[in-house]
Structure formats: structure tokens, C-alpha cells
Amino acid sequence: MKINIGRDNLAPEGEAGAIATRLPLALQNTGTVTRRIFKNIGWQYLNTLVTLISGLLMIYILNHYLGIEGYGKYNLVLGFVPTFQILTDWGVTQIALREIAKERSQLTLILGNLFWLRLALSLPALLICWTVALLLNYSGEVLFTIFLFSALLLHGPFEVFSLVFHVDLQSKYVVIPTIICTLLNFGLVSSVVIFNLGMAPIFGAILLTNALRLGSGLILAGKFERPCFKLNFSIWRKLLLMALPLGLTSMVSAIYQQIDVVLLSKLATPYAVGIYSAALRLTNFTTFIPLAIASSLFPLFSNYYTTDQERLRTLYRQALAAMFGLALPLVIGVTLLSDKIIAFGFKPEFAPVSTVLSINIWQSAMLFPGILAGYLLIAAGQQKINLWVQLTSLVIDVALDLLLIPNFSFLGAALANLISTLALTALPLLIAARIISKRD
């Protein structure tokens, strides 16, 4: 999987070092911060565990229910629509989180305007999603399901209220509703399979449970902070300008994440899409681990970058060591057991997935340290670097896809994915190391 690692009185990019930043009062004590970090990561891991178990069971149920070609169509839609979510955000949410972590007094004003800004971005994103789907000339079933699932793009504005919990390291208020809705979604999808209702209702279940999750988050956030919905277009402008490099990076990353499946759907067969996407779904789950850690640490990276250089160095280096320590046993275990994993969880005709899985897991392992480094670059205001890294990786990936897919089908896509990820991971790690060393 390829991961996007690059999101009145706001500080423009370049002035980060001059800002007198601070954490919320409750987090200024070192012991409190440490406890909050570990609790936060604990909640993130609980969410990851539930998502992993539920997701693996969903893979088992759906590959048996839909078959190879049907499962390929399902994964095509599941990846296609979220690609356009970046157009509903453009990186402004992550920039807003960074600015709130630096100056919490701006929280309510930023939240309210961030909601209106993302709402204004959602409708064009919806139209662009429909237009691209029509231009790609997908089959009637796939096209109908894309149009249905594209309602997900209207959910984006309501995600902003969870920033209240992220900035205060209170992930439990995000995780608990997410876990409940994950379990509910599993139950609804299982019912769709039992009653043989087809593919579209599966995506209807996803939309329903996601709406319930966002609604509960909105209610909980309102008990802590009430956003100020007074329009302030100077905040819009400043957020968009600061987020521009990150937004471009995220757009390139979104294309990068889905391009293999799209090119397979056009250059190979539905069978190839089904095989490749089955392996991709499995390796996608592994990236929840580094994302959970990096997203929990991001507010502290942002704060320590300007207030406590020694803490920043220590925190980043310890987290980086943890990423390598987690990735190594994972990649060795999956490589050795890929045949058994596929035989256990898939129908016999999915046997070729094991070869793709043994390739993709190395790509996923490389992302563990790469994701962390990418978050550090954003915290340091270096999101432009992430853009060039993503763009370089995309060019490499597309070139290799066009060269390898016609001859090697899904194996060609897996090899292109692996090689391009070397650039995606190595460059941020090298630059992050320079940032840390400069602050020694």
C-alpha cells in the first residue's frame, strides 16, 4: 500500500520557528504528556486491532461471496472513491491541527472555518469523481456503485471536529465510536452476504456506519469545545496557502495509491485486478500500525519543533527505532507464511495472491519508518519536500507499470510498487535525519 504522509492570526509557512508555541495547560507537565502519549497509542492500537480482525473477516467473507472478478470490482470502487477525498481537504486539516497544537487559543475559530472550507470543497470533488468515472468507461455495475459510494465525499467536513481530541491527545473519544461502528458495519455487511443482496448494499452499509461515527464524534466534541462558525475568509486563505504543498502532495499520493489498480483494470484482466487487490487489502492493514503511532506523535512533533529541540530529537529517534523493530518481524513472518495465509483465508482460486503478498509486504515494511519521517517533515513546515518525493515516486511507478503490467500482469504491478516505494521511503528518511541533526 502507498500512504499519503503528506495536511485570523495563523502563522504562515516559514515563521514556525518564531512562534511562541505551547501545549494545553494539562499537557505541559512531562509526566502528563508521557502518560497521554502512551494512552493515546494504546487506544490507537485497540482501534487497529479491532479494525484488523474485522477487516480480515470481511476479506474472508467477501472473497468467498464475490469471487475473483467480483472482489476485484469491489476493491476498485473501494479505492477509487476515497482517492477524491483529498479534494475535500487539500491538506488543510493537517495544517489546522499543526497550528492548533502551536496556539490552542485559536481552536474554536479554526474549527468552525475549517468546517465551512471543507464543505465548500466537497461539491466540486463529487463532480470530479463522477466525471472521471464516466471517462474511464467502467461497467454499469461498477459505475453505479461508484456513484452511490461517492456520497462518502460529503462526510469530509464533519471529520474536522475530531481535531479537538487529537490536539489534547484524547484519542479514546475518537476510537470508541469508531470501534462500535466498525463492528456494526461488519454485522451489516454480513447480513448483505447472508441475504445475497449484491455489491452495492455493501457500500451502503459503509456509508451508514461512517455517518453514525461522524455524528457521535460531533456530539462528543460539542461537550468539550463549541466551534465558532463565524466566517473568516482570511483564515481560509491562510490555511489554503499553507496547505498548498501538502494538498498537492496528497493529491499526487492519492493517485499513487490507486494507479496500479486503475492501470491493471485497463491493461490487464478483471482476474488480475482481483488477484492484485486481494494482496493489497491484506498489506493495507499493516500500515495502520505506523499511522497510529505517527498520528499520535504529530502534535508533539509540531510543538517540540519550536519549543524543545532535545525532546524532539529523543522522541523521533525512539519512535524510528520502534518502527524498524515492528516492521522486521512482520515482513519476515508474512514472507515465510504467505502461502498458508492465503490458503487459510481465501478460496483456492486465489492461490496466486500469495506471490503478490510476499512482494507487497516488503513495500509495506518500508513505509513504517517512511511514514514517521513524513510526519516530521510536515511538523517542521517542510511539506514541499513531501510533494517532490511523492511526485518522483509516482513517475517511477507509472513508468514501471506501463513497462511491466503488459508482460507480467499483477506481478508487474507488485514489482513496480516495490521499487517506487524505495524512493518514497528513503528520501524522507534522509531529509528528516538532516532536520534532526541541524537542531543538535
C-alpha positions as CSV (number, residue, x, y, z in Angstrom):
1,M,0.0,0.0,0.0
2,K,1.1,3.6,-0.6
3,I,0.3,6.0,2.1
4,N,-0.3,9.6,2.0
5,I,2.2,11.1,4.5
6,G,1.7,14.5,3.4
7,R,-2.3,18.2,5.8
8,D,-7.2,35.0,11.6
9,N,-3.7,35.0,13.1
10,L,-2.3,31.9,11.7
11,A,1.4,31.8,11.2
12,P,2.4,31.5,7.6
13,E,4.9,28.8,6.5
14,G,8.4,29.8,7.3
15,E,7.5,31.6,10.5
16,A,7.2,28.4,12.6
17,G,10.4,29.0,14.4
18,A,9.3,32.4,15.5
19,I,6.1,31.3,17.1
20,A,5.8,31.2,20.9
21,T,4.1,27.8,21.0
22,R,2.6,25.8,23.8
23,L,0.7,22.7,24.6
24,P,-2.6,22.9,26.5
25,L,-2.0,23.5,30.2
26,A,-3.0,20.0,31.1
27,L,-0.2,18.7,28.9
28,Q,2.7,21.0,30.0
29,N,3.8,18.6,32.7
30,T,6.3,16.0,31.3
31,G,4.7,13.1,33.2
32,T,1.2,14.0,32.0
33,V,2.5,14.2,28.4
34,T,4.1,10.8,28.6
35,R,1.0,9.2,30.1
36,R,-1.2,10.8,27.5
37,I,1.1,9.6,24.7
38,F,1.0,6.0,25.8
39,K,-2.7,6.1,26.5
40,N,-3.2,7.6,23.1
41,I,-1.1,5.0,21.3
42,G,-2.9,2.3,23.4
43,W,-6.3,3.5,22.1
44,Q,-5.0,3.7,18.6
45,Y,-3.7,0.1,18.8
46,L,-7.0,-1.1,20.2
47,N,-8.7,0.5,17.2
48,T,-6.1,-1.1,14.9
49,L,-6.7,-4.5,16.5
50,V,-10.5,-4.3,16.1
51,T,-10.1,-2.9,12.5
52,L,-7.6,-5.7,11.6
53,I,-9.7,-8.5,12.9
54,S,-12.9,-7.1,11.4
55,G,-11.1,-6.4,8.1
56,L,-9.6,-9.9,7.9
57,L,-13.0,-11.4,8.5
58,M,-14.5,-9.1,5.9
59,I,-11.9,-10.2,3.4
60,Y,-12.7,-13.9,4.1
61,I,-16.4,-13.3,3.7
62,L,-16.3,-11.1,0.6
63,N,-13.7,-13.1,-1.4
64,H,-15.9,-16.2,-0.9
65,Y,-19.1,-14.3,-1.7
66,L,-17.9,-12.2,-4.7
67,G,-15.3,-14.4,-6.3
68,I,-12.1,-13.2,-8.0
69,E,-13.6,-10.8,-10.6
70,G,-16.3,-9.5,-8.2
71,Y,-13.8,-9.0,-5.5
72,G,-11.7,-7.0,-7.9
73,K,-14.6,-4.8,-8.7
74,Y,-15.3,-4.3,-5.0
75,N,-11.7,-3.2,-4.3
76,L,-11.7,-1.0,-7.4
77,V,-14.6,1.0,-6.1
78,L,-13.3,0.9,-2.5
79,G,-10.1,2.5,-3.7
80,F,-11.4,4.8,-6.4
81,V,-13.8,7.0,-4.4
82,P,-11.5,7.7,-1.5
83,T,-8.9,8.9,-4.0
84,F,-11.0,12.0,-4.4
85,Q,-11.2,12.7,-0.7
86,I,-8.1,14.8,-0.9
87,L,-10.1,17.3,-3.0
88,T,-12.4,17.8,0.0
89,D,-9.5,18.5,2.3
90,W,-6.5,19.7,0.3
91,G,-4.3,19.2,3.3
92,V,-5.9,22.0,5.4
93,T,-7.0,19.7,8.2
94,Q,-3.4,18.6,9.0
95,I,-2.2,22.2,8.7
96,A,-5.0,23.3,11.1
97,L,-4.0,20.6,13.6
98,R,-0.4,21.8,13.4
99,E,-1.5,25.4,14.1
100,I,-3.9,24.5,16.9
101,A,-1.1,22.4,18.6
102,K,1.1,25.6,18.5
103,E,-1.6,28.0,19.6
104,R,-4.6,26.4,21.2
105,S,-6.5,29.6,21.8
106,Q,-7.3,29.6,18.0
107,L,-9.1,26.2,18.2
108,T,-12.7,27.2,18.1
109,L,-12.2,29.8,15.4
110,I,-10.2,27.4,13.2
111,L,-12.6,24.5,13.7
112,G,-15.6,26.5,12.6
113,N,-13.9,27.9,9.5
114,L,-12.3,24.6,8.6
115,F,-15.8,23.0,8.5
116,W,-17.1,25.7,6.1
117,L,-14.0,25.4,4.0
118,R,-14.2,21.7,3.6
119,L,-17.9,21.9,2.9
120,A,-17.1,24.3,0.1
121,L,-14.5,21.8,-1.3
122,S,-16.8,18.8,-1.2
123,L,-19.2,19.5,-4.0
124,P,-16.6,20.1,-6.7
125,A,-14.8,16.9,-5.5
126,L,-18.1,15.0,-6.0
127,L,-18.5,16.3,-9.6
128,I,-14.9,15.5,-10.4
129,C,-15.3,11.9,-9.1
130,W,-18.3,11.3,-11.3
131,T,-16.6,12.8,-14.3
132,V,-13.5,10.7,-14.0
133,A,-15.6,7.5,-13.5
134,L,-17.6,8.3,-16.7
135,L,-14.4,9.0,-18.7
136,L,-12.9,5.7,-17.6
137,N,-15.9,3.9,-19.1
138,Y,-16.4,1.3,-16.3
139,S,-19.1,-1.3,-16.5
140,G,-22.7,-0.4,-15.4
141,E,-22.4,-2.2,-12.0
142,V,-19.1,-0.6,-11.2
143,L,-20.3,2.9,-12.3
144,F,-23.5,2.7,-10.3
145,T,-21.6,1.6,-7.2
146,I,-19.1,4.5,-7.6
147,F,-21.9,7.0,-7.9
148,L,-23.5,5.5,-4.7
149,F,-20.3,5.4,-2.7
150,S,-19.3,8.9,-3.8
151,A,-21.6,10.2,-1.0
152,L,-18.6,9.5,1.2
153,L,-17.1,12.7,-0.1
154,L,-19.8,14.7,1.6
155,H,-18.8,13.3,5.0
156,G,-15.4,15.0,5.0
157,P,-16.4,18.4,6.6
158,F,-17.7,16.5,9.7
159,E,-14.3,14.9,10.3
160,V,-12.8,18.2,11.5
161,F,-14.5,18.1,14.9
162,S,-12.3,15.2,16.0
163,L,-9.3,17.6,16.0
164,V,-10.4,18.6,19.5
165,F,-9.4,15.2,20.7
166,H,-6.3,14.8,18.7
167,V,-4.7,18.1,19.9
168,D,-5.3,17.2,23.5
169,L,-4.2,13.6,23.0
170,Q,-7.6,12.2,23.9
171,S,-8.0,9.6,21.2
172,K,-10.4,7.5,23.1
173,Y,-13.3,9.8,22.1
174,V,-12.4,9.1,18.5
175,V,-11.6,5.4,18.9
176,I,-14.6,4.2,20.9
177,P,-17.3,5.4,18.3
178,T,-15.0,4.1,15.5
179,I,-14.8,0.6,17.1
180,I,-18.6,0.5,17.6
181,C,-19.3,1.5,14.0
182,T,-16.7,-1.0,12.7
183,L,-18.5,-3.8,14.5
184,L,-21.8,-2.5,13.2
185,N,-20.5,-2.3,9.7
186,F,-19.3,-5.9,9.9
187,G,-22.7,-7.0,11.0
188,L,-24.5,-5.1,8.2
189,V,-22.1,-6.5,5.5
190,S,-22.6,-10.0,6.9
191,S,-26.3,-9.5,6.5
192,V,-25.9,-8.4,2.9
193,V,-24.0,-11.6,2.2
194,I,-26.4,-13.8,4.0
195,F,-29.4,-12.4,2.1
196,N,-27.4,-12.2,-1.2
197,L,-28.2,-8.6,-1.8
198,G,-25.2,-7.9,-4.2
199,M,-22.3,-5.5,-4.1
200,A,-24.0,-2.0,-3.9
201,P,-25.6,-2.6,-0.4
202,I,-22.1,-3.4,0.9
203,F,-21.1,0.2,0.2
204,G,-24.4,1.4,1.6
205,A,-23.5,-0.2,4.9
206,I,-20.1,1.6,4.9
207,L,-21.8,4.9,4.3
208,L,-24.4,4.4,7.0
209,T,-21.9,3.4,9.7
210,N,-19.5,6.2,8.8
211,A,-22.3,8.7,9.1
212,L,-23.1,7.3,12.6
213,R,-19.4,7.6,13.6
214,L,-19.2,11.2,12.5
215,G,-22.5,12.1,14.2
216,S,-21.3,10.6,17.5
217,G,-18.0,12.4,17.2
218,L,-19.8,15.7,16.6
219,I,-21.9,15.3,19.7
220,L,-18.8,14.4,21.9
221,A,-16.7,17.2,20.5
222,G,-19.5,19.7,21.4
223,K,-19.2,18.7,25.0
224,F,-15.5,19.9,25.1
225,E,-15.3,22.8,22.6
226,R,-18.0,24.6,20.7
227,P,-16.7,25.7,17.3
228,C,-17.1,29.3,16.3
229,F,-18.9,29.2,12.9
230,K,-18.3,32.9,12.1
231,L,-16.9,33.1,8.6
232,N,-13.4,34.4,8.4
233,F,-12.1,34.2,4.8
234,S,-8.6,35.3,5.9
235,I,-8.3,32.0,7.8
236,W,-9.5,30.2,4.7
237,R,-6.9,31.9,2.6
238,K,-4.0,31.3,5.1
239,L,-4.9,27.7,5.6
240,L,-5.1,27.1,1.8
241,L,-1.8,28.8,1.2
242,M,0.0,26.9,3.9
243,A,-1.6,23.7,2.8
244,L,-0.9,24.1,-0.9
245,P,2.3,22.0,-0.9
246,L,0.7,19.4,1.3
247,G,-2.5,19.4,-0.8
248,L,-0.6,18.8,-4.0
249,T,1.4,16.1,-2.2
250,S,-1.8,14.4,-1.0
251,M,-3.3,14.6,-4.5
252,V,-0.2,13.0,-6.0
253,S,-0.2,10.4,-3.2
254,A,-3.9,9.6,-3.8
255,I,-3.2,9.0,-7.4
256,Y,-0.1,7.0,-6.5
257,Q,-2.1,4.8,-4.1
258,Q,-4.7,3.8,-6.8
259,I,-2.8,4.0,-10.0
260,D,-1.7,0.3,-10.0
261,V,-5.3,-0.9,-9.8
262,V,-6.6,1.5,-12.4
263,L,-3.8,0.6,-14.9
264,L,-4.4,-3.1,-14.2
265,S,-8.1,-2.6,-14.9
266,K,-7.2,-1.1,-18.3
267,L,-4.0,-3.0,-19.3
268,A,-4.9,-6.5,-17.9
269,T,-8.0,-8.5,-17.0
270,P,-10.5,-8.3,-14.2
271,Y,-8.9,-11.5,-12.9
272,A,-5.6,-9.7,-12.5
273,V,-7.3,-6.8,-10.6
274,G,-8.9,-9.4,-8.3
275,I,-5.6,-11.1,-7.5
276,Y,-3.6,-7.9,-7.0
277,S,-6.2,-6.1,-5.0
278,A,-6.7,-9.1,-2.7
279,A,-3.0,-8.9,-1.7
280,L,-3.2,-5.1,-1.4
281,R,-6.1,-5.4,1.0
282,L,-4.0,-7.6,3.3
283,T,-1.0,-5.4,3.3
284,N,-3.1,-2.3,3.8
285,F,-3.8,-3.4,7.3
286,T,-0.1,-3.4,8.3
287,T,0.1,0.4,7.7
288,F,-2.4,1.0,10.5
289,I,0.4,0.4,12.9
290,P,2.8,3.2,11.8
291,L,-0.1,5.6,11.1
292,A,-1.4,5.1,14.6
293,I,2.0,5.9,16.1
294,A,2.8,8.8,13.8
295,S,-0.6,10.5,14.0
296,S,-0.4,10.3,17.8
297,L,3.0,11.9,17.9
298,F,2.4,14.5,15.2
299,P,1.0,17.2,17.6
300,L,4.1,16.8,19.8
301,F,6.4,16.9,16.8
302,S,4.8,20.2,15.9
303,N,5.1,21.7,19.3
304,Y,8.6,20.4,20.2
305,Y,10.0,21.6,16.8
306,T,9.8,25.1,18.1
307,T,9.8,24.7,21.9
308,D,12.1,21.8,22.9
309,Q,14.7,20.6,20.4
310,E,16.1,17.9,22.7
311,R,12.6,16.3,23.3
312,L,12.0,16.4,19.5
313,R,15.3,14.5,18.8
314,T,14.7,12.0,21.6
315,L,11.0,11.4,20.6
316,Y,11.7,11.0,16.9
317,R,14.7,8.7,17.3
318,Q,12.9,6.4,19.8
319,A,9.8,6.3,17.5
320,L,12.0,5.5,14.5
321,A,13.7,2.6,16.3
322,A,10.3,1.3,17.3
323,M,9.2,1.4,13.6
324,F,12.1,-0.7,12.5
325,G,11.6,-3.1,15.4
326,L,7.9,-3.6,14.4
327,A,8.5,-3.9,10.7
328,L,11.2,-6.5,10.7
329,P,9.3,-9.5,12.3
330,L,6.2,-8.6,10.3
331,V,8.0,-8.8,7.0
332,I,9.8,-12.0,7.8
333,G,6.7,-13.7,9.1
334,V,4.4,-12.8,6.3
335,T,7.1,-13.7,3.6
336,L,7.6,-17.1,5.1
337,L,3.9,-17.8,5.7
338,S,2.3,-16.2,2.7
339,D,1.1,-19.5,1.1
340,K,-0.5,-20.6,4.4
341,I,-2.2,-17.2,4.9
342,I,-3.8,-17.2,1.5
343,A,-4.8,-20.9,1.8
344,F,-6.4,-20.2,5.1
345,G,-8.3,-17.0,4.2
346,F,-9.2,-17.3,0.5
347,K,-10.9,-19.6,-1.9
348,P,-8.5,-22.0,-3.8
349,E,-8.6,-20.0,-7.0
350,F,-6.9,-17.1,-5.1
351,A,-3.7,-19.1,-4.7
352,P,-1.6,-16.7,-6.9
353,V,-2.2,-13.9,-4.3
354,S,0.5,-15.4,-2.1
355,T,3.2,-14.4,-4.5
356,V,2.0,-10.8,-4.7
357,L,1.6,-10.8,-0.9
358,S,5.2,-11.8,-0.4
359,I,6.3,-8.9,-2.6
360,N,3.9,-6.3,-1.2
361,I,4.8,-6.9,2.4
362,W,8.3,-5.6,1.8
363,Q,6.9,-2.5,0.4
364,S,4.6,-2.1,3.4
365,A,7.5,-2.6,5.8
366,M,9.5,0.2,4.2
367,L,6.6,2.5,4.9
368,F,6.9,2.1,8.7
369,P,9.9,4.5,9.0
370,G,8.9,6.4,5.9
371,I,5.5,7.5,7.4
372,L,7.1,8.7,10.6
373,A,9.7,10.7,8.7
374,G,6.9,12.2,6.5
375,Y,5.0,13.4,9.6
376,L,8.2,15.0,11.0
377,L,8.7,16.9,7.7
378,I,5.1,18.3,7.9
379,A,5.7,19.3,11.6
380,A,8.8,21.2,10.5
381,G,6.9,23.0,7.8
382,Q,8.7,21.1,5.0
383,Q,5.6,19.8,3.2
384,K,7.0,20.9,-0.1
385,I,9.6,18.2,0.2
386,N,6.9,15.6,0.6
387,L,5.4,16.8,-2.7
388,W,8.6,16.2,-4.7
389,V,9.1,12.8,-3.0
390,Q,5.6,11.7,-3.9
391,L,5.8,13.1,-7.4
392,T,9.1,11.3,-8.0
393,S,7.7,8.0,-6.7
394,L,4.5,8.4,-8.9
395,V,6.6,8.9,-12.1
396,I,8.7,5.9,-11.3
397,D,5.6,3.8,-10.5
398,V,3.7,4.7,-13.6
399,A,6.7,4.2,-15.9
400,L,7.3,0.7,-14.4
401,D,3.6,-0.1,-14.5
402,L,3.4,0.7,-18.2
403,L,6.5,-1.4,-18.8
404,L,5.8,-4.4,-16.6
405,I,2.0,-4.9,-16.5
406,P,1.5,-5.8,-20.2
407,N,4.1,-8.6,-19.8
408,F,3.8,-9.6,-16.2
409,S,0.2,-8.6,-15.2
410,F,-0.3,-8.4,-11.4
411,L,3.3,-9.4,-10.7
412,G,4.5,-6.4,-12.8
413,A,2.3,-4.1,-10.7
414,A,3.7,-5.5,-7.5
415,L,7.3,-5.1,-8.6
416,A,6.6,-1.5,-9.8
417,N,5.0,-0.8,-6.4
418,L,8.0,-2.2,-4.5
419,I,10.7,-0.3,-6.5
420,S,8.9,3.1,-6.4
421,T,8.4,2.8,-2.6
422,L,12.2,2.8,-2.2
423,A,12.2,6.4,-3.3
424,L,9.1,7.2,-1.3
425,T,10.7,6.0,1.9
426,A,14.5,6.7,1.5
427,L,14.2,10.4,0.6
428,P,12.1,11.5,3.6
429,L,14.3,9.5,6.0
430,L,17.4,11.2,4.7
431,I,15.9,14.7,4.9
432,A,14.4,14.0,8.4
433,A,17.8,13.0,9.6
434,R,19.2,16.3,8.4
435,I,16.5,18.2,10.1
436,I,17.2,16.5,13.4
437,S,20.9,16.8,13.1
438,K,20.7,20.6,12.3
439,R,18.9,21.1,15.6
440,D,21.7,19.4,17.6
